[in-house]
Amino acid sequence: MSEHRHFTRIPFDAQTTVSQGNHSWPVDLIDLSLNGVLFKQPDVWNIHPGNPLMIDIRLADHTHIKMECNLVHITPVYVGCQCSHIDLDSITLLKRLIELNVGSDEYVERELAALIKEHGAH
C-alpha cells in the first residue's frame, strides 16, 4: 500500500532549532508542510521519543514559525515530526510561505481545511 500524503511538502532551508525540555539542537531543515517537518537528525542528541518536540524555524525577516510536534518516524539520517500544536501567528506565516511556494491560495486553503478537520480546532 502506498503512502498518501494529504499535505504539500515544500523544500525549505532556514535556521531551525529542535528542543525538548531544557535541551536544544540546531538541525538542517529538509522540508515542511502545514502538518509537520522533516529534518536531518543531529549527530548528537538525546530525546525522549514519547515527549513532544518544539520546532523553531527562523525566517529571513527574523520572524519565527514555532510548533509543537510529535516524533512520527526516525531513520539514521532523517527525523519526521507531525505538528500537534501551532499558534495563530506561526500558522499564518507557514500558510503564506507554502502559498508562495505552491503558487495557489485556493490549494493551500483546502489543505488548511483538511488539517482542521483531521485534527480538530484547538
Secondary structure as UniProt FT lines:
FT   STRAND          10..11
FT   STRAND          15..20
FT   TURN            21..22
FT   STRAND          23..33
FT   TURN            34..35
FT   STRAND          36..40
FT   TURN            49..50
FT   STRAND          53..58
FT   TURN            60..61
FT   STRAND          64..74
FT   STRAND          78..86
FT   HELIX           88..102
FT   HELIX           105..119
//
